[in-house]
Amino acid sequence: MNRYILIVEDEPKIAALLEDYLQAKGGYATRVLARGDVVLDSVRENPPDLVLLDLMLPGLDGIEVCKQIRGESQVPIIMVTARVEEIDRLLGLELGADDYICKPFSPREVVARVKAVLRRTEGSGDHAAAGLEIDAEKFSARFNGETLNLTPVEFALLRTLSAQAGRVFSRDQLMNEMYSDYRVVSDRAVDTHVKNLRRKLASVADGREMIESVYGLGYRFTA
């Protein structure tokens, strides 16, 4: 059965172009919606494999739509914006989107991004972190039955990364998870905490690397 992509785009020409390319080059089934206030009902009635979500929409903007979806579903979301500078703001909002694309874009790039996100999220269920147990209430983590002695920052990092195994998190996103007061810290601080967390995970996982560096982007959990 073909993967189903929900395209939320109010510009008819762009929507038609995306639909044509996703069907022809990706082999996906598609549906187009032109308003933000009808998206959640559509996701409920016919859950898509991925949502391609424009930021500026009538009825309800893409930010609110993304929040609505994330309140009920972990379906992959790629957000589309007309301004590259908007992406930093969207990342800061921690909407839970899996990727961002800036207009104008190449339809081929969109198809490639869709394929990449679907591959990345295929293994992001509970089985992706087999052997890992995290208890948020007790503030404890175990791997293959062995307790991990983590600092609060390391615990926050592990919980964030492992919850969406395969997803790449930027350093800024990880900073916001590490420090609830949103203090300003350097990229080097994130790298140091990741290094320490890797070492502790490796000590109970026969040296296996469980957190992967993605050059120029950030980190992802690959257990």
C-alpha positions, 0 to 999 in steps of 0.5 A, spaced: 500 500 500 502 506 498 504 511 503 499 517 504 502 524 504 497 530 506 499 536 503 496 542 507 497 548 502 493 554 500 496 556 493 493 551 488 499 551 483 504 549 489 499 544 491 498 541 484 505 541 483 507 538 490 501 533 489 504 531 481 511 530 484 509 526 490 505 521 486 510 521 480 517 521 483 515 518 490 509 513 488 505 516 494 498 517 495 496 524 496 490 529 499 490 536 498 487 541 504 487 548 503 485 550 510 488 549 517 482 549 521 480 542 517 487 538 518 486 535 525 479 532 523 482 529 516 488 526 520 483 523 525 479 520 520 484 518 515 491 518 518 497 520 513 504 517 513 506 524 513 504 531 513 507 537 509 504 543 512 505 550 510 506 555 515 501 561 512 494 558 512 487 561 512 482 558 518 488 556 522 496 557 521 501 552 520 503 553 527 497 552 531 495 546 526 502 543 528 500 544 535 493 540 534 496 534 531 502 533 536 496 533 541 494 527 538 499 524 534 506 523 532 505 523 525 511 526 521 510 533 519 515 537 514 513 545 515 514 549 509 515 557 510 516 562 505 522 566 509 528 562 511 529 567 517 522 564 520 525 557 521 529 559 527 523 562 530 519 555 529 525 551 531 525 555 538 517 554 539 519 546 539 513 545 535 515 537 534 516 538 527 521 533 523 523 538 518 523 545 515 523 547 508 523 554 505 520 557 499 521 557 493 523 550 493 525 544 488 519 539 488 525 534 487 528 537 494 521 536 497 520 529 495 527 527 497 526 530 504 519 526 505 523 520 503 528 522 508 523 523 514 519 517 512 526 513 513 528 516 519 521 515 523 520 508 520 524 506 526 522 511 531 517 507 535 518 503 542 522 498 539 527 503 536 530 503 543 529 496 545 532 495 552 532 502 554 527 504 560 526 511 562 522 513 568 520 520 568 517 520 575 523 517 579 528 520 574 531 514 573 534 510 566 536 503 565 539 499 559 538 492 559 537 492 566 543 496 568 542 503 572 545 509 568 547 514 573 545 520 570 545 528 571 539 531 570 541 534 564 544 528 561 537 525 563 533 530 559 538 529 553 537 521 553 529 522 554 529 527 548 533 523 544 530 516 545 523 519 545 524 520 537 529 515 535 532 517 528 530 524 528 536 529 528 535 534 534 539 541 533 543 543 538 539 549 540 533 544 541 537 540 545 539 546 549 531 548 550 530 541 553 536 541 557 535 547 561 528 549 563 530 556 564 532 557 557 539 560 559 544 561 554 549 556 553 554 555 548 554 549 543 560 546 546 556 545 553 551 541 549 557 537 546 560 536 552 554 533 555 552 528 549 560 526 550 558 524 557 552 521 556 555 517 550 560 514 555 555 512 560 551 509 555 557 505 552 559 502 559 552 498 559 552 497 552 558 493 550 561 500 547 556 500 542 555 507 539 548 510 541 548 517 539 550 519 532 553 526 530 550 529 524 555 533 521 552 541 521 545 539 524 546 536 531 545 529 534 540 523 533 539 516 537 540 510 533 539 504 538 
